[in-house]
């Protein structure tokens, strides 16, 4: 019995040994298959660490290279921080990028280029085109045309290009006022600014909005004192027979006064086709002086009129009317690009009643400066009688010159 039990134990032990010998190679093979994968992953993880550790060693061997790389790293860090700060800034308008990529600077506005563009050169006046400014005079006037005559004797005291025919801008309104006054139209009648008045004065400045209602007397006042273009157009449009009849009356009156170099096409002066000479304009001033209302309204300092729901203040376009050195009986200023700065006046100087005409002055305040030069010169000069304007050098100009569109408001 014991012998049989030992034989069973020996058989079981043999079986276990055989089983272990058959399983061991499979386990060893599985372990060898999984080991390279784990080592590859570990190597991949260890590689940056090894490189990073190697960098200081290499940098230590080359100090210059280490310093350059440190500078590059700092520059990259500053650039990244600048971009982050700029990203938080909102652009001021839709046409502006918040930053220039990579440098953190604000991009320039698109409108800046337009603002920096140089303005177009001013259009030359007719006097500049014809070379009238090349004519010298003893006072070095900036006006290409000048004429001073005695109102009572017609004696010419000063003359420069007095027969040149040029655009006269808003000096036109003096004839507008003369025609309205002599027509005897009721000054208390109320007139309204309509779309036709707005369209006809487009491109010029006006403070009379469409629908404004003023009396004819107020329209006349603003036209003479403040050179209001819409007021002057209303006066012509409401003339019996309309605008065409009014312009015909203007040209007819010019012929009656002997103004043979003068032509009108509208009542405001915005058209460069309204032309005259200095000699003709002395006749116009002399005729207008016969009407107290034109004298009074043209030299008025200021006026306030209702425009819509508010009162609007208007002032005289000629600063000399408030100058105590001047005693002005009548005046009218004018300006469009084709005409330059213009002014006509009747004033008492050196004990004489004089008519002064200045056309095509080449600066904003130059017509006032020229008037002051003439006033001082007249006060200091002893005049010989019978100075003829035709003896002074002038350049004749044809009235059929091409039209120039006005650039700014006629004044």
C-alpha positions as CSV (number, residue, x, y, z in Angstrom):
1,X,0.0,0.0,0.0
2,X,2.8,2.4,0.9
3,X,4.6,1.4,-2.2
4,X,1.6,2.2,-4.3
5,X,1.2,5.7,-2.7
6,X,4.8,6.6,-3.5
7,X,4.3,5.6,-7.1
8,X,1.4,8.1,-7.3
9,X,3.4,10.9,-5.8
10,X,6.3,10.3,-8.1
11,X,3.9,10.4,-11.1
12,X,2.3,13.6,-9.9
13,X,5.7,15.2,-9.4
14,X,6.8,14.2,-12.8
15,X,3.7,15.7,-14.3
16,X,4.3,19.0,-12.5
17,X,7.9,19.1,-13.7
18,X,6.9,18.5,-17.3
19,X,4.2,21.1,-17.0
20,X,6.6,23.7,-15.7
21,X,9.1,23.0,-18.4
22,X,6.4,23.6,-21.1
23,X,5.1,26.9,-19.7
24,X,8.4,28.6,-18.9
25,X,9.5,29.3,-22.5
26,X,6.1,30.9,-23.3
27,X,6.4,33.2,-20.3
28,X,9.9,34.2,-21.2
29,X,8.9,34.9,-24.8
30,X,6.0,37.2,-23.6
31,X,8.3,39.1,-21.3
32,X,10.9,39.7,-24.1
33,X,8.1,41.0,-26.4
34,X,6.8,43.6,-23.9
35,X,10.2,44.8,-22.8
36,X,11.2,46.8,-26.0
37,X,7.9,48.7,-26.1
38,X,8.4,49.9,-22.6
39,X,12.0,50.9,-23.2
40,X,11.0,52.8,-26.3
41,X,8.4,54.8,-24.4
42,X,10.8,55.5,-21.7
43,X,13.5,56.5,-24.1
44,X,11.1,58.9,-25.8
45,X,10.3,60.5,-22.5
46,X,13.9,60.7,-21.4
47,X,15.1,62.1,-24.7
48,X,14.1,65.9,-24.1
49,X,15.5,65.6,-20.6
50,X,18.8,64.4,-21.9
51,X,18.8,67.1,-24.6
52,X,18.0,69.8,-22.0
53,X,20.7,68.4,-19.8
54,X,23.1,68.4,-22.7
55,X,22.4,72.1,-23.6
56,X,24.0,73.6,-20.6
57,X,27.1,71.4,-21.1
58,X,27.4,72.6,-24.7
59,X,26.7,76.2,-23.8
60,X,29.3,76.1,-21.1
61,X,31.8,75.1,-23.8
62,X,30.7,78.1,-26.0
63,X,29.8,81.3,-23.9
64,X,29.1,83.5,-26.9
65,X,26.6,81.1,-28.3
66,X,24.9,80.7,-24.9
67,X,24.5,84.5,-24.6
68,X,23.0,84.9,-28.1
69,X,20.5,82.1,-27.4
70,X,19.5,83.7,-24.1
71,X,18.9,87.0,-25.9
72,X,16.7,85.3,-28.5
73,X,14.7,83.6,-25.8
74,X,14.1,86.9,-24.0
75,X,13.1,88.6,-27.3
76,X,10.6,85.8,-28.1
77,X,9.2,86.2,-24.6
78,X,8.8,90.0,-24.9
79,X,7.1,89.6,-28.3
80,X,4.7,87.1,-26.9
81,X,3.8,89.3,-24.0
82,X,3.4,92.4,-26.2
83,X,1.0,90.5,-28.5
84,X,-1.0,89.4,-25.5
85,X,-1.3,92.9,-24.2
86,X,-2.3,94.3,-27.6
87,X,-4.9,91.6,-28.0
88,X,-6.8,93.0,-25.0
89,X,-7.0,96.5,-26.7
90,X,-10.1,97.0,-28.7
91,X,-9.7,98.9,-32.0
92,X,-11.3,102.4,-32.1
93,X,-13.1,101.8,-35.4
94,X,-13.9,99.0,-37.7
95,X,-11.4,100.1,-40.3
96,X,-8.5,99.8,-37.8
97,X,-6.7,96.6,-36.9
98,X,-6.0,96.3,-33.2
99,X,-2.3,95.3,-33.6
100,X,0.4,94.7,-36.2
101,X,1.1,91.0,-36.2
102,X,4.0,90.1,-34.0
103,X,5.1,93.5,-32.7
104,X,2.2,94.7,-30.5
105,X,2.0,98.1,-32.2
106,X,-1.3,99.7,-33.1
107,X,-2.0,99.8,-36.8
108,X,-2.4,103.3,-38.3
109,X,-6.0,104.4,-39.3
110,X,-6.9,104.2,-42.9
111,X,-8.2,107.8,-42.7
112,X,-4.8,109.1,-41.7
113,X,-3.5,108.7,-45.2
114,X,-6.3,110.9,-46.5
115,X,-5.6,113.6,-43.9
116,X,-1.9,113.6,-44.7
117,X,-2.5,113.9,-48.4
118,X,-1.6,117.5,-49.6
119,X,-4.6,119.7,-50.5
120,X,-5.2,120.3,-54.2
121,X,-3.7,123.6,-55.4
122,X,-6.2,126.5,-55.5
123,X,-7.7,127.3,-58.8
124,X,-6.3,130.5,-60.3
125,X,-8.4,133.6,-60.8
126,X,-9.0,135.2,-64.1
127,X,-6.6,138.0,-63.2
128,X,-3.9,135.4,-62.5
129,X,-4.6,133.6,-65.8
130,X,-4.3,136.9,-67.7
131,X,-1.1,137.9,-65.9
132,X,-2.6,141.1,-64.3
133,X,-0.7,140.5,-61.1
134,X,2.5,141.0,-63.0
135,X,1.7,144.7,-63.4
136,X,3.6,146.7,-60.8
137,X,2.2,149.7,-58.9
138,X,3.9,152.2,-56.5
139,X,1.9,150.8,-53.5
140,X,2.7,147.2,-54.2
141,X,-1.0,146.3,-54.0
142,X,-2.1,142.6,-53.9
143,X,-5.1,143.4,-56.0
144,X,-4.6,143.1,-59.7
145,X,-7.2,145.8,-60.3
146,X,-7.6,149.1,-58.4
147,X,-9.3,152.4,-59.0
148,X,-10.0,155.4,-56.8
149,X,-12.0,158.3,-58.2
150,X,-13.6,161.4,-56.7
151,X,-17.3,160.9,-56.5
152,X,-18.1,164.6,-57.3
153,X,-15.5,165.5,-59.9
154,X,-14.8,162.1,-61.4
155,X,-11.1,162.8,-60.9
156,X,-9.0,159.7,-61.0
157,X,-6.6,159.5,-58.0
158,X,-5.3,156.0,-58.5
159,X,-5.7,153.5,-61.4
160,X,-4.3,150.0,-62.1
161,X,-5.8,147.8,-64.8
162,X,-9.0,149.7,-64.4
163,X,-10.5,148.6,-67.8
164,X,-9.8,144.9,-67.3
165,X,-13.0,142.9,-67.4
166,X,-13.2,140.2,-64.7
167,X,-15.7,138.3,-62.6
168,X,-17.0,140.4,-59.8
169,X,-18.5,137.8,-57.4
170,X,-20.9,139.2,-54.8
171,X,-20.5,142.8,-55.9
172,X,-23.3,141.6,-58.2
173,X,-25.6,142.0,-55.2
174,X,-25.3,145.7,-55.4
175,X,-27.0,145.7,-58.8
176,X,-29.5,143.2,-57.4
177,X,-30.4,145.6,-54.6
178,X,-30.6,148.6,-57.0
179,X,-33.1,146.8,-59.3
180,X,-35.2,145.6,-56.4
181,X,-35.2,149.1,-54.8
182,X,-36.0,151.0,-58.0
183,X,-38.8,148.5,-58.8
184,X,-40.7,149.7,-55.7
185,X,-41.6,146.2,-54.6
186,X,-43.1,146.1,-51.0
187,X,-40.3,145.6,-48.5
188,X,-42.7,144.2,-45.9
189,X,-43.9,141.3,-48.1
190,X,-42.9,138.0,-46.7
191,X,-40.9,135.7,-49.0
192,X,-39.9,132.0,-48.4
193,X,-36.8,130.1,-49.3
194,X,-37.8,127.2,-51.6
195,X,-36.0,124.3,-53.2
196,X,-35.1,126.3,-56.3
197,X,-33.2,128.8,-54.1
198,X,-31.3,125.9,-52.4
199,X,-30.4,124.2,-55.7
200,X,-29.3,127.5,-57.3
201,X,-26.9,128.2,-54.5
202,X,-25.5,124.7,-54.1
203,X,-21.9,124.6,-53.2
204,X,-22.0,127.8,-51.2
205,X,-22.7,128.4,-47.6
206,X,-26.0,129.7,-46.4
207,X,-27.7,129.9,-43.0
208,X,-31.2,130.3,-44.5
209,X,-32.7,126.8,-44.5
210,X,-35.4,125.8,-46.9
211,X,-38.8,127.1,-45.7
212,X,-37.4,130.2,-44.0
213,X,-39.7,133.1,-44.3
214,X,-38.5,136.7,-44.1
215,X,-39.7,140.0,-45.4
216,X,-38.3,141.4,-48.7
217,X,-36.6,144.1,-46.6
218,X,-34.8,141.5,-44.5
219,X,-33.7,139.5,-47.5
220,X,-32.3,142.7,-49.0
221,X,-30.5,143.5,-45.7
222,X,-28.9,140.1,-45.5
223,X,-27.9,140.2,-49.2
224,X,-26.1,143.5,-48.8
225,X,-24.6,143.2,-45.3
226,X,-23.9,139.5,-44.9
227,X,-23.7,138.6,-48.6
228,X,-26.4,135.9,-48.2
229,X,-26.6,134.1,-51.5
230,X,-30.1,132.5,-50.9
231,X,-31.5,135.8,-49.9
232,X,-30.2,137.4,-53.1
233,X,-31.7,134.5,-55.2
234,X,-35.0,134.9,-53.5
235,X,-35.1,138.6,-54.4
236,X,-34.5,137.7,-58.1
237,X,-36.9,134.7,-58.2
238,X,-39.8,136.8,-56.7
239,X,-39.3,139.7,-59.1
240,X,-42.4,140.2,-61.4
241,X,-41.8,137.9,-64.4
242,X,-39.4,135.7,-62.5
243,X,-35.7,135.2,-62.7
244,X,-35.3,135.8,-66.4
245,X,-37.1,139.1,-66.2
246,X,-34.9,140.1,-63.2
247,X,-31.6,139.3,-65.0
248,X,-32.8,141.3,-68.0
249,X,-33.6,144.2,-65.7
250,X,-30.1,144.0,-64.3
251,X,-28.4,144.2,-67.7
252,X,-30.8,146.9,-68.8
253,X,-29.9,149.0,-65.8
254,X,-26.2,148.5,-66.5
255,X,-26.6,149.9,-70.0
256,X,-28.6,152.9,-68.6
257,X,-25.6,153.6,-66.4
258,X,-23.1,153.4,-69.2
259,X,-21.6,150.1,-67.9
260,X,-20.8,148.8,-71.3
261,X,-18.2,146.2,-70.1
262,X,-20.7,144.6,-67.7
263,X,-22.8,141.5,-68.0
264,X,-25.0,139.6,-65.5
265,X,-26.4,136.1,-65.7
266,X,-27.8,135.7,-62.1
267,X,-28.3,137.8,-59.0
268,X,-25.9,136.2,-56.4
269,X,-22.5,136.5,-58.0
270,X,-21.7,132.8,-57.7
271,X,-21.3,132.6,-61.5
272,X,-18.0,133.7,-63.0
273,X,-20.0,134.9,-66.0
274,X,-21.1,138.0,-64.0
275,X,-18.3,140.3,-65.1
276,X,-17.5,144.0,-65.1
277,X,-14.6,146.5,-65.0
278,X,-13.5,148.8,-62.2
279,X,-14.5,151.8,-64.3
280,X,-18.0,150.4,-64.7
281,X,-18.3,149.6,-61.0
282,X,-17.7,153.2,-60.1
283,X,-20.8,154.0,-62.0
284,X,-22.8,151.4,-60.1
285,X,-21.6,152.7,-56.7
286,X,-22.5,156.2,-57.7
287,X,-26.0,155.1,-58.7
288,X,-26.5,153.0,-55.5
289,X,-25.5,156.0,-53.4
290,X,-28.7,157.7,-54.4
291,X,-30.8,155.3,-52.4
292,X,-30.6,155.8,-48.6
293,X,-31.8,152.2,-47.9
294,X,-28.9,150.7,-49.8
295,X,-26.4,152.9,-48.0
296,X,-27.9,152.0,-44.6
297,X,-28.3,148.2,-45.1
298,X,-24.8,147.8,-46.8
299,X,-23.0,149.5,-43.9
300,X,-25.1,147.9,-41.1
301,X,-22.8,146.1,-38.6
302,X,-25.1,143.2,-37.7
303,X,-28.7,141.9,-37.8
304,X,-30.7,139.2,-36.1
305,X,-33.5,137.4,-38.0
306,X,-35.8,134.4,-37.1
307,X,-34.7,131.2,-38.9
308,X,-37.0,128.4,-37.9
309,X,-37.5,128.4,-34.2
310,X,-34.4,130.4,-33.3
311,X,-32.8,133.8,-33.9
312,X,-29.8,133.8,-36.1
313,X,-27.1,136.6,-36.0
314,X,-25.6,137.9,-39.2
315,X,-22.6,140.3,-39.4
316,X,-21.1,142.5,-42.0
317,X,-18.5,140.9,-44.3
318,X,-16.5,144.1,-44.4
319,X,-14.6,144.7,-41.2
320,X,-13.8,148.3,-42.2
321,X,-17.3,149.4,-41.4
322,X,-16.5,149.2,-37.7
323,X,-13.1,150.8,-38.1
324,X,-13.1,154.4,-36.7
325,X,-10.4,155.4,-39.2
326,X,-13.0,154.9,-42.0
327,X,-16.2,156.8,-42.8
328,X,-17.9,154.5,-45.2
329,X,-21.1,155.5,-46.9
330,X,-21.7,152.3,-48.9
331,X,-19.8,149.0,-49.4
332,X,-20.0,145.5,-50.9
333,X,-17.5,142.7,-50.8
334,X,-17.2,139.7,-53.0
335,X,-15.3,136.4,-53.4
336,X,-15.3,133.4,-55.6
337,X,-12.2,131.6,-56.9
338,X,-12.5,133.1,-60.4
339,X,-12.7,136.6,-59.0
340,X,-10.4,136.6,-56.1
341,X,-11.2,138.9,-53.1
342,X,-13.1,142.0,-54.2
343,X,-14.6,145.2,-52.5
344,X,-16.2,148.4,-53.6
345,X,-16.7,151.3,-51.3
346,X,-17.8,154.9,-51.1
347,X,-15.9,156.6,-48.3
348,X,-14.9,160.1,-47.2
349,X,-11.1,160.3,-47.0
350,X,-8.9,163.5,-46.7
351,X,-12.0,165.6,-46.9
352,X,-13.1,164.1,-50.2
353,X,-15.9,161.7,-51.1
354,X,-14.2,158.9,-52.9
355,X,-15.2,155.7,-54.7
356,X,-12.8,152.8,-54.3
357,X,-12.7,149.6,-56.3
358,X,-10.4,146.7,-55.6
359,X,-10.7,143.4,-57.7
360,X,-8.9,140.1,-57.7
361,X,-7.0,140.5,-54.5
362,X,-4.7,137.5,-53.9
363,X,-5.1,136.8,-50.1
364,X,-7.9,136.5,-47.6
365,X,-7.2,139.8,-45.9
366,X,-5.3,141.5,-48.7
367,X,-8.2,143.6,-50.0
368,X,-8.5,145.2,-46.5
369,X,-4.7,145.7,-46.5
370,X,-4.8,147.3,-50.0
371,X,-7.7,149.6,-48.8
372,X,-5.6,150.7,-45.8
373,X,-2.6,151.4,-48.1
374,X,-4.7,153.5,-50.3
375,X,-6.2,155.4,-47.4
376,X,-2.8,156.3,-46.0
377,X,-1.4,157.1,-49.4
378,X,-4.3,159.5,-50.1
379,X,-3.9,161.2,-46.7
380,X,-0.2,161.9,-47.4
381,X,-0.4,162.8,-51.1
382,X,-1.0,166.1,-52.9
383,X,-2.9,165.3,-56.1
384,X,-2.6,167.1,-59.4
385,X,-5.9,167.6,-61.2
386,X,-7.1,165.6,-64.2
387,X,-5.2,162.3,-63.9
388,X,-6.7,160.1,-66.6
389,X,-7.1,156.5,-65.9
390,X,-6.3,155.6,-69.5
391,X,-2.7,156.8,-69.0
392,X,-2.1,154.0,-66.5
393,X,-0.8,150.7,-67.9
394,X,-3.5,148.1,-68.1
395,X,-4.1,144.8,-70.0
396,X,-7.5,144.6,-71.8
397,X,-9.4,141.4,-71.1
398,X,-12.1,139.8,-73.2
399,X,-15.4,139.2,-71.4
400,X,-15.8,136.0,-73.4
401,X,-13.3,134.1,-71.3
402,X,-14.3,130.5,-70.3
403,X,-16.4,130.2,-67.1
404,X,-14.8,129.0,-63.9
405,X,-17.0,127.3,-61.3
406,X,-16.8,129.0,-57.9
407,X,-15.0,127.0,-55.2
408,X,-16.5,128.7,-52.2
409,X,-19.2,131.1,-51.2
410,X,-19.5,134.4,-52.9
411,X,-18.9,137.2,-50.4
